Amino acid sequence: MRLSADLLAFQTRIGHEFRKPDLLLRAVTHASIGSATRPDNQRQEFLGDRVLGLAMAEALLAADPSANEGQLAPRFNALVRKETCAEVARQVGLGDVLKLGRSEMLTGGRRKEALLGDAMEAVIAAVHQDAGFEVARAMVLRLWGDRVGRVEADARDAKTALQEWAQARAMPPPTYRETGRKGPDHQPIFTVQVVLASGENAEASAGSKRIAEQTAARDLLQRLEGGAGS
């Protein structure tokens, strides 16, 4: 089969030319448009998550031979979490080539954090299926770039970091509340607000409450720390 022009360009962005183009086509096909004759990327997501995990585990061990398990675990989690996968997906323009059903198109599926993260895992699996683990690992390390080297600063999740910021200033923990929800029941978009006792707050939207909370916490923390440094 021949790939469309946008998928050919996507191959260039990720640095891998597929010998079996159908693997890439499947990786960018969301369940909302999948069918018996058009398989979706859910099984590849499952595989890609494991390929990514092994690649990151090996990279972390190599980067810091003296680190113990307690130090490695949060670094690993920071590198493989959906938010990071979605960040890489945006970096390579994966959202632009996704094959989505009408409902997903209407609710901004190309920008959804969870959907992009899942699709990035599927692309990793597709490369693994097409050319083996070594090639897939090389692509992962190339796309993740200096994230492995600077992961110590990003290892704590944003909610934990914001709570520690508040505690260090004798403030109670931040509170989170859902302020909005839109989209169909099977694929909602949640809006969550985080508020500190001092009144500072931030709001974010995502395809899951957990991701929305993390994003809101990260945005607020960056604003607070930026203000502290100015």
C-alpha positions in Angstrom: 0.0 0.0 0.0 1.0 3.6 -0.5 1.0 6.2 2.3 -0.7 9.6 1.9 1.5 12.6 1.6 0.9 13.6 5.2 2.0 10.2 6.5 5.1 10.3 4.3 6.0 13.6 5.9 5.2 12.2 9.3 7.7 9.3 8.6 10.4 11.9 8.0 9.6 13.7 11.3 9.9 10.5 13.4 13.0 9.3 11.4 11.7 5.9 10.3 10.5 4.8 6.8 8.1 1.8 7.2 8.7 -1.3 5.2 5.1 -2.3 6.1 3.1 1.0 5.8 -0.1 -0.6 7.0 1.5 -0.7 10.5 1.8 3.1 10.6 -1.7 3.5 9.2 -3.1 1.3 12.0 -1.1 3.3 14.6 -2.8 6.5 13.6 -6.3 5.0 13.4 -8.4 5.8 16.5 -11.0 3.4 17.8 -13.7 6.0 16.9 -13.2 5.2 13.3 -12.0 1.6 13.5 -13.9 -1.3 12.0 -13.5 -4.9 11.0 -11.8 -3.8 7.8 -10.0 -0.9 9.3 -8.2 -2.1 12.5 -7.6 0.6 15.2 -4.5 1.3 17.3 -5.6 -0.1 20.7 -3.5 -3.3 20.6 -0.5 -1.3 19.5 -1.0 1.1 22.4 -0.7 -1.9 24.7 2.6 -3.0 23.1 4.0 0.5 22.6 3.6 1.2 26.3 5.9 -1.8 27.1 8.4 -1.0 24.4 8.7 2.6 25.7 9.0 1.3 29.3 11.9 -0.9 28.5 13.7 1.7 26.4 13.4 4.3 29.2 14.4 1.8 31.9 17.6 1.0 30.1 18.3 4.6 29.4 17.9 5.6 33.0 20.2 2.8 34.2 22.8 3.8 31.7 22.5 7.5 32.6 23.0 7.0 36.3 24.7 3.8 37.3 24.6 4.7 41.0 20.9 5.4 41.3 18.8 3.1 43.4 15.3 1.9 42.7 13.7 4.6 44.8 15.5 7.2 42.7 14.8 5.6 39.4 11.1 4.9 39.8 9.9 8.6 39.8 12.2 9.4 36.9 10.8 6.5 35.0 7.2 7.5 35.7 7.9 11.1 34.5 9.3 9.8 31.2 6.6 7.3 30.3 3.5 9.1 31.6 0.8 10.1 29.2 1.6 13.8 29.5 5.1 13.2 28.3 4.0 11.0 25.4 1.5 13.6 24.4 4.2 16.3 24.5 6.4 14.2 22.1 3.3 13.6 19.9 2.8 17.3 19.6 6.5 17.8 18.8 6.3 15.5 15.8 2.8 16.7 14.7 1.1 13.4 15.3 -2.3 15.0 15.9 -2.3 16.3 12.3 -2.2 12.7 10.9 -4.7 10.9 13.2 -7.6 9.2 11.7 -10.6 10.0 13.8 -14.4 9.5 13.8 -16.7 12.4 13.5 -17.5 12.7 17.2 -13.8 12.9 18.0 -13.2 15.5 15.3 -16.0 17.6 16.7 -14.6 17.5 20.3 -11.1 18.4 19.4 -9.6 14.9 19.4 -6.4 16.0 17.7 -5.5 18.1 20.8 -6.6 15.7 23.6 -3.8 14.7 25.9 -4.8 11.1 26.5 -5.6 10.5 22.9 -2.2 11.9 21.7 -0.4 9.9 24.4 -2.0 6.7 23.4 -1.3 7.3 19.7 2.4 8.0 20.4 2.6 4.6 22.1 0.9 3.0 19.1 3.5 4.6 16.8 6.3 3.2 18.9 4.8 -0.2 18.7 4.4 0.1 14.9 8.1 0.9 14.6 8.9 -2.1 16.8 6.7 -4.4 14.7 8.2 -3.0 11.5 11.9 -3.1 12.4 12.5 -4.5 15.9 13.3 -3.2 19.3 16.7 -1.7 18.6 15.2 0.6 15.9 12.2 1.5 18.1 14.5 2.3 21.0 16.7 4.5 18.9 13.6 6.4 17.7 12.3 6.8 21.3 15.7 8.1 22.5 15.9 10.5 19.6 12.4 11.9 20.1 12.6 12.1 23.9 15.9 13.9 23.5 17.3 15.6 26.6 14.2 14.6 28.7 16.2 11.7 30.0 19.0 14.0 31.1 16.8 16.5 32.8 14.2 14.1 34.2 15.3 14.7 37.8 13.7 18.1 37.7 10.5 16.7 36.3 10.3 13.5 38.3 7.8 14.6 40.9 4.3 14.9 39.5 2.9 18.4 39.5 0.2 17.8 42.1 2.8 16.6 44.6 5.2 19.4 43.8 2.4 22.0 44.3 1.4 20.5 47.6 5.0 20.6 48.8 5.2 24.2 47.7 2.1 25.0 49.8 3.3 23.0 52.8 6.7 24.8 52.8 4.7 28.1 53.3 2.5 26.7 56.1 -0.5 26.6 53.8 -3.1 23.8 53.6 -3.0 21.5 50.5 -4.5 22.8 47.3 -8.1 22.0 46.5 -9.3 20.8 43.1 -12.8 21.1 41.7 -14.4 20.2 38.4 -15.7 23.5 36.9 -16.9 22.1 33.5 -17.5 19.1 31.4 -18.4 18.9 27.7 -18.4 16.4 24.9 -20.2 13.0 24.6 -20.4 10.7 27.6 -17.9 8.2 26.1 -15.3 10.9 25.5 -15.8 13.9 27.9 -13.5 16.9 28.3 -13.1 17.9 31.9 -12.2 21.4 33.1 -10.6 21.4 36.6 -9.6 24.4 38.8 -6.9 24.2 41.5 -7.0 26.8 44.2 -4.6 27.6 47.0 -5.7 29.0 50.4 -4.0 32.3 49.4 -6.3 32.6 46.4 -3.9 31.8 43.6 -5.6 29.5 41.1 -5.3 27.9 37.6 -7.6 26.0 35.3 -7.0 23.4 32.7 -9.0 21.0 30.5 -8.2 17.4 29.4 -9.8 14.1 28.5 -9.5 12.9 32.1 -9.8 14.5 35.5 -6.3 13.3 36.5 -4.6 14.9 33.5 -6.6 18.1 33.9 -5.6 18.3 37.6 -1.9 17.6 36.8 -2.0 20.3 34.0 -3.6 22.9 36.3 -1.2 22.2 39.1 1.8 22.5 36.7 0.5 25.7 35.3 0.0 27.2 38.7 3.3 26.0 40.0 5.2 27.5 37.1 3.4 30.8 37.6 4.3 30.8 41.3 7.9 29.9 40.8 8.3 32.3 38.0 7.0 35.1 40.2 9.3 34.1 43.0 12.3 34.3 40.6 11.4 37.7 39.2 
